[in-house]
């Protein structure tokens, strides 16, 4: 099967029906200015919106709590339902996480490529796992993990000053736990507001 990506999600279509469905989607979307877009556009849009990518934002060595996706497991953790990794997550909720995925709005005139070092108050504390230029917000948008030997707390994140190093040059960055575009996820509810520059996303804990 093949897929068609959109803000609401994806359409998974059997290959034999793809052309017919594509034509129907393009016809329905024509009055709204629908256009074709490539994979770079998908990367940029998902980075702005905070939609996670498997193997970059989330990997086999990260947990939902570290990736800011606790909402996927919190309800199940409150039940007696057993699942692979349950005990590890319960222990992590009790002790706290030692690394946390955050969004960085990087004031860099050059493109980032991932694996750049992230510094907090001058000391390296993490790395960039995914990045793309955010055309809707007007800057490089990167996602990366901050690490602390004891635990990463909301207070520790908020009190730091951050930079991202690219090709030996450091650039200032704003760090948030939320996506820079539509951080309250209003658009999928049909509430559309024009993104005028960077949206000041409030820090929040999962």
C-alpha positions as CSV (number, residue, x, y, z in Angstrom):
1,X,0.0,0.0,0.0
2,X,1.0,3.7,-0.3
3,X,0.3,6.6,1.9
4,X,-1.0,10.2,1.6
5,X,0.1,12.5,4.5
6,X,-2.0,15.3,6.0
7,X,-2.3,17.2,9.3
8,X,-5.0,14.9,10.5
9,X,-2.9,11.8,9.8
10,X,-2.3,9.5,6.9
11,X,-4.4,7.7,4.3
12,X,-3.1,4.2,3.7
13,X,-4.4,3.1,0.3
14,X,-4.0,-0.2,-1.7
15,X,-1.6,0.5,-4.5
16,X,-4.1,-0.4,-7.2
17,X,-6.5,2.4,-5.9
18,X,-3.8,5.0,-5.3
19,X,-4.3,7.0,-8.5
20,X,-8.0,7.1,-8.1
21,X,-7.8,8.3,-4.5
22,X,-5.1,10.8,-5.3
23,X,-7.2,12.4,-8.0
24,X,-10.2,12.5,-5.7
25,X,-8.1,14.2,-2.9
26,X,-6.6,16.7,-5.3
27,X,-10.0,17.6,-6.8
28,X,-11.6,18.0,-3.3
29,X,-8.6,20.1,-2.2
30,X,-8.3,22.4,-5.2
31,X,-10.6,25.1,-3.8
32,X,-8.3,25.2,-0.7
33,X,-5.0,25.5,-2.6
34,X,-3.9,21.9,-2.2
35,X,-0.5,21.2,-3.8
36,X,1.9,18.2,-4.1
37,X,4.8,18.1,-1.6
38,X,7.9,16.0,-1.2
39,X,9.5,14.3,1.7
40,X,11.5,17.4,2.7
41,X,8.2,19.2,3.2
42,X,6.9,16.3,5.4
43,X,10.1,16.6,7.5
44,X,9.7,20.4,7.9
45,X,6.0,20.3,8.7
46,X,6.2,17.4,11.2
47,X,9.2,19.1,12.9
48,X,7.2,22.3,13.3
49,X,4.1,20.4,14.6
50,X,6.1,18.1,16.9
51,X,4.9,14.9,15.2
52,X,7.5,12.3,16.2
53,X,9.6,10.3,13.7
54,X,10.5,6.7,14.5
55,X,14.3,6.1,14.4
56,X,15.0,9.8,15.0
57,X,12.9,11.3,17.8
58,X,11.9,7.9,19.1
59,X,14.2,4.8,19.0
60,X,14.5,1.4,20.5
61,X,16.6,2.9,23.3
62,X,14.2,5.6,24.4
63,X,11.0,5.4,26.5
64,X,7.7,7.3,26.1
65,X,8.5,9.3,29.2
66,X,11.8,10.5,27.8
67,X,10.2,11.3,24.4
68,X,7.4,13.4,26.0
69,X,4.8,10.8,25.0
70,X,3.7,9.7,28.5
71,X,0.1,10.3,27.5
72,X,0.3,7.1,25.5
73,X,1.0,4.9,28.5
74,X,-0.3,6.9,31.6
75,X,-3.8,5.4,31.5
76,X,-2.6,1.9,31.1
77,X,-0.1,2.3,33.9
78,X,-3.0,3.1,36.2
79,X,-4.6,-0.3,35.5
80,X,-3.4,-3.9,36.2
81,X,-2.8,-4.5,32.5
82,X,0.6,-6.0,32.0
83,X,2.7,-5.1,29.0
84,X,6.4,-5.2,27.9
85,X,8.3,-2.5,29.6
86,X,5.6,-1.7,32.3
87,X,8.0,-2.2,35.3
88,X,10.7,-0.1,33.7
89,X,8.2,2.7,33.1
90,X,6.9,2.6,36.6
91,X,10.4,2.8,38.0
92,X,11.2,5.7,35.7
93,X,8.1,7.6,36.8
94,X,9.2,7.2,40.4
95,X,12.9,8.2,39.9
96,X,12.5,10.6,37.1
97,X,14.1,10.6,33.6
98,X,17.7,11.3,33.0
99,X,17.1,12.6,29.5
100,X,14.2,14.4,27.8
101,X,13.3,15.2,24.3
102,X,12.9,19.0,23.8
103,X,12.2,21.4,20.9
104,X,14.9,23.9,20.0
105,X,14.2,27.0,17.9
106,X,17.7,27.7,16.7
107,X,18.8,31.2,15.6
108,X,21.2,29.9,12.9
109,X,21.6,31.2,9.3
110,X,23.0,27.8,8.2
111,X,21.0,24.5,8.0
112,X,21.5,21.9,10.7
113,X,22.0,18.2,9.8
114,X,21.4,16.4,13.1
115,X,23.8,15.1,15.7
116,X,24.9,18.7,16.6
117,X,25.9,19.2,20.2
118,X,23.5,21.0,22.6
119,X,25.0,23.0,25.4
120,X,23.4,24.3,28.5
121,X,25.1,27.2,30.2
122,X,28.3,26.4,28.2
123,X,28.4,22.7,29.0
124,X,27.4,20.0,26.5
125,X,24.3,18.2,27.8
126,X,22.8,16.6,24.7
127,X,22.5,16.2,21.0
128,X,20.1,17.0,18.1
129,X,18.3,13.9,16.8
130,X,16.2,15.6,14.1
131,X,16.1,19.0,12.4
132,X,14.5,20.9,9.6
133,X,13.9,24.5,8.6
134,X,10.5,25.6,9.8
135,X,9.0,27.7,7.0
136,X,5.9,28.5,9.0
137,X,7.9,29.8,12.0
138,X,10.9,31.3,10.2
139,X,13.8,29.5,11.8
140,X,15.6,26.1,12.2
141,X,13.5,23.8,14.3
142,X,15.4,21.0,16.0
143,X,14.5,18.2,18.3
144,X,17.0,16.8,20.7
145,X,17.7,15.1,24.0
146,X,18.9,16.9,27.1
147,X,20.7,14.7,29.6
148,X,21.5,15.0,33.3
149,X,23.3,12.4,35.4
150,X,20.6,12.5,38.1
151,X,17.4,13.5,36.4
152,X,16.0,16.1,34.0
153,X,13.4,18.3,35.7
154,X,11.1,21.0,34.3
155,X,12.9,23.5,36.6
156,X,16.3,22.5,35.3
157,X,15.2,22.8,31.7
158,X,13.6,26.3,32.2
159,X,16.6,27.8,34.1
160,X,19.2,27.0,31.4
161,X,20.6,29.0,28.5
162,X,21.1,26.9,25.4
163,X,23.2,26.8,22.3
164,X,23.5,24.4,19.4
165,X,26.9,23.9,17.8
166,X,27.1,23.6,14.0
167,X,30.4,23.3,12.1
168,X,32.3,24.6,15.1
169,X,30.1,27.6,15.6
170,X,27.5,27.9,18.4
171,X,24.1,29.5,17.9
172,X,21.6,30.5,20.5
173,X,18.5,28.4,20.9
174,X,15.1,28.6,22.7
175,X,14.1,25.4,24.3
176,X,10.5,24.2,24.9
177,X,8.7,21.0,25.6
178,X,6.1,22.0,23.1
179,X,6.1,22.3,19.3
180,X,6.5,25.9,17.9
181,X,3.6,25.6,15.5
182,X,0.1,25.1,16.9
183,X,1.4,23.8,20.3
184,X,-2.2,23.4,21.7
185,X,-3.2,21.2,18.7
186,X,-6.1,23.4,17.8
187,X,-6.0,23.0,14.0
188,X,-6.9,19.3,14.0
189,X,-10.1,20.5,15.9
190,X,-10.9,22.9,13.1
191,X,-9.7,26.0,14.9
192,X,-7.4,27.7,12.5
193,X,-5.3,30.7,13.4
194,X,-2.5,32.1,11.3
195,X,1.0,31.3,12.6
196,X,2.6,34.7,12.8
197,X,6.2,34.1,13.7
198,X,7.1,31.9,16.6
199,X,4.3,30.9,19.0
200,X,5.4,31.2,22.6
201,X,4.7,27.7,23.8
202,X,4.3,27.3,27.5
203,X,6.4,24.7,29.3
204,X,4.4,21.8,30.5
205,X,5.2,18.4,32.0
206,X,3.9,15.2,30.7
